[in-house]
């Protein structure tokens, strides 16, 4: 069920969303991490980072999710911090969990280092 009007997903929420391929030709429903804050959500958008299976070839700046099952992920996973997207809340299929603070801090440090 999509998130409801006025529902706020805090930074660190793990959600399911149709995430676009980088070539723009298609999208795939997959988990993603909310890394934006409430001020962005109030404008009607969220910034998300892709979450993918850890068995995929590693990419620079991936952050390992230490306890995938505890946050609703079916397989060992990484946050792929170089693949980010901006979405409207209506595109978020559902929230599934929350990333622990230590891992979220590593994700945020990685993202800040890429855009600073």
C-alpha positions in Angstrom: 0.0 0.0 0.0 1.5 3.4 -1.0 2.2 5.8 1.8 -0.7 8.1 2.6 -1.0 11.8 2.1 0.7 13.6 4.9 2.6 10.5 6.1 6.3 11.3 6.7 9.0 8.7 6.2 12.1 9.7 8.3 15.7 9.5 7.0 16.8 5.9 7.4 13.5 4.4 6.3 13.8 1.4 3.9 11.0 1.4 1.3 10.0 -0.4 -1.9 9.8 1.8 -5.0 10.0 1.4 -8.8 13.7 2.4 -9.2 14.8 3.6 -12.7 17.7 2.0 -14.5 20.5 4.4 -15.2 19.9 4.3 -18.9 16.3 5.6 -18.3 14.7 2.9 -20.4 13.1 0.9 -17.6 12.6 0.6 -13.9 12.4 -2.2 -11.4 10.6 -2.5 -8.1 13.3 -2.7 -5.4 14.2 -1.6 -1.9 15.7 1.9 -1.4 16.9 4.0 1.5 15.3 7.4 2.3 18.3 9.7 3.0 16.5 13.1 2.7 15.1 14.9 5.7 11.7 16.3 6.6 12.3 19.7 5.0 12.5 17.9 1.6 9.5 15.7 2.3 7.5 18.8 3.0 8.1 19.9 -0.6 6.6 16.7 -1.8 9.7 14.7 -2.6 12.1 12.1 -1.2 15.7 11.4 -2.1 16.4 7.6 -2.2 19.5 5.5 -2.6 19.3 2.1 -4.3 19.6 -1.1 -2.2 20.8 -4.1 -4.1 21.9 -7.7 -3.3 25.4 -8.0 -1.9 26.1 -10.8 -4.4 26.2 -8.2 -7.3 29.6 -6.9 -8.4 30.7 -4.3 -5.9 30.8 -0.6 -6.9 32.7 2.2 -5.3 31.1 3.7 -2.2 28.7 0.7 -1.5 27.7 0.4 2.2 27.0 -3.0 3.5 23.7 -3.5 5.4 24.8 -5.5 8.5 21.5 -7.2 9.5 19.4 -7.4 6.3 16.6 -9.6 7.8 16.0 -7.2 10.7 15.0 -4.4 8.3 12.8 -6.5 5.9 15.4 -7.4 3.2 15.3 -10.9 1.9 19.0 -11.2 1.1 22.3 -9.7 2.2 22.4 -6.2 0.7 24.3 -3.0 0.2 23.2 0.6 -0.1 24.5 1.7 -3.5 25.2 5.3 -2.7 26.1 6.3 -6.2 22.7 5.4 -7.5 20.2 7.9 -6.2 16.8 9.2 -7.3 14.2 11.8 -6.3 10.6 10.6 -6.1 7.2 11.8 -5.2 5.6 10.0 -2.2 2.9 8.4 -4.4 5.6 6.3 -6.1 6.7 4.7 -2.8 5.0 1.3 -2.7 5.5 0.7 1.0 7.9 1.1 3.9 9.5 -2.2 5.0 12.0 -1.2 7.8 14.6 1.1 9.1 18.4 1.1 8.7 20.4 1.2 12.0 22.0 4.6 12.9 25.6 3.5 12.5 25.0 2.2 8.9 22.9 5.3 8.1 25.8 7.5 9.3 28.2 5.7 6.9 25.7 6.2 4.0 25.3 9.9 4.8 29.1 10.4 5.0 29.5 8.7 1.7 26.8 10.7 0.0 28.1 14.0 1.4 31.6 13.3 0.2 30.3 12.8 -3.3 28.3 16.1 -3.5 30.5 18.4 -1.4 
